[in-house]
Amino acid sequence: MRDAHVLEYSVSFGDCDPAGIVFYPRTYAWFDRAFHDWLRNFGGHGKICQTLGAVGIGLLEAKAQFRRPMRDGDRLRIALSIEEWGRKTLRLGYEITVAGEVAAVGGELRGLFKPAGDAIVASEIEVLRQLLGEDG
């Protein structure tokens, strides 16, 4: 799978737990940050949602596997890849490397949510795919 977007980040002391390794929820935050950084190439999350009449490109599922510790001062390469465009979902993959070594991998399943009366529902995601011009 090709990388759709790459974000670099330097781990700081505040990202780490008392043992000096990255506190695992930070990994999920970096996945989310890479996703939103990617969307900036297309005007950003807010602009995209406004254009599509959506309330958000929301998270349905998130997972991660940790291969090696990440520490203060590590320079991360966070690569986002498009794994699959579904009818109502977009599956994304992530790989975090430090000096070329895989530190964590993960994925997200996202949906495009629109208002429907008093509710919010997952809508067809093809309109997002067309807007982003992504073949997946």
PyMOL commands that set and color helices and strands:
alter all, ss='L'
color gray80, all
select helices_A, chain A and resi 13-15+25-40+45-52+126-132
alter helices_A, ss='H'
color red, helices_A
select strands_A, chain A and resi 3-10+56-66+75-85+89-98+101-116+119-123
alter strands_A, ss='S'
color yellow, strands_A
deselect
rebuild
show_as cartoon
